[in-house]
Amino acid sequence: MPFRLWLACTSALVLGAGIAVRHWGGGLQSLRFAAVAVAALGLCIGVGLLRGERLARASGIAGALYGALVGLAYWLRHGAPLDTVVMVSAVTLLLSLVLPGFHPRRAVPNEEAPPPRGGRSRWAFGALVALVALFGLHGWEEMEARTHAPAGGPRVPWHDFASGLERARREGKLVLVDFYADWCAPCRMMDRQTFRDLGVVQRLSQDLVPVRVDAEDATPRGGVSGTELADRYQVLGYPTLMLLDGDGRIVARHSGFLTARQLLSWIERELQARVAAAG
């Protein structure tokens, strides 16, 4: 197998797996659909490249451009190892496919060209890519519909970080910090559903001090900005929830979407563990 072909196939598989892992970590069912779709698409492109499919090469170029932009954006913001893998794999795949000299099958001098193959494999590959694209699109549309669904009910009385920490010290409570970003769909989902649940609102209002931090806001609030807090607590994805004591030390943390029931169970479990450790 030519090295360029091996490199392109491997990069396609790694790129698909890397982006799929990031989607899967969101916790939403629709994002898990998208993760499966991206992983399957990377597999399709890799197999298609091995078979010399032109559609695979075109899909690989488009997917590499997307992966490079996604990986670069996250890498500039967080610099996480996974984002580095995504970005490097995307760039490698793109260079492998666009630079001259990419030959899915090595030609032998003075050898007669093989007879043209039937179109079944191309049709099968195209149909699989179309199904994967529709599968991912369905998941995205579902996520958008749920994200923008109307929601009402009680609201959590959020504090900024400085005032929340001060109140926690004064009242001897833990702080629940919600690190979010404006563009984050799971964050909006939690805001419109989880944090509107009556049980969640009551628990956060009575037993904890709820704090929200826009992790990409560089404006100082109470002497500290969201970007500074995200760097201090090594927030690598959104939403990230943390329980802190009054001195700002981490008691527990969770990354990803949580339903109201899951959030309450997580809080109860961590509080019980804290009591057991203290007693």
Secondary structure as GFF3:
##gff-version 3
##sequence-region A 1 279
A	DSSP	alpha_helix	3	24	.	.	.	ID=ss1
A	DSSP	alpha_helix	29	50	.	.	.	ID=ss2
A	DSSP	alpha_helix	54	77	.	.	.	ID=ss3
A	DSSP	alpha_helix	81	98	.	.	.	ID=ss4
A	DSSP	alpha_helix	120	147	.	.	.	ID=ss5
A	DSSP	alpha_helix	161	171	.	.	.	ID=ss6
A	DSSP	beta_strand	174	180	.	.	.	ID=ss7
A	DSSP	alpha_helix	185	192	.	.	.	ID=ss8
A	DSSP	three_ten_helix	194	196	.	.	.	ID=ss9
A	DSSP	alpha_helix	198	207	.	.	.	ID=ss10
A	DSSP	beta_strand	208	214	.	.	.	ID=ss11
A	DSSP	alpha_helix	226	232	.	.	.	ID=ss12
A	DSSP	beta_strand	240	244	.	.	.	ID=ss13
A	DSSP	beta_strand	250	255	.	.	.	ID=ss14
A	DSSP	alpha_helix	260	278	.	.	.	ID=ss15
###
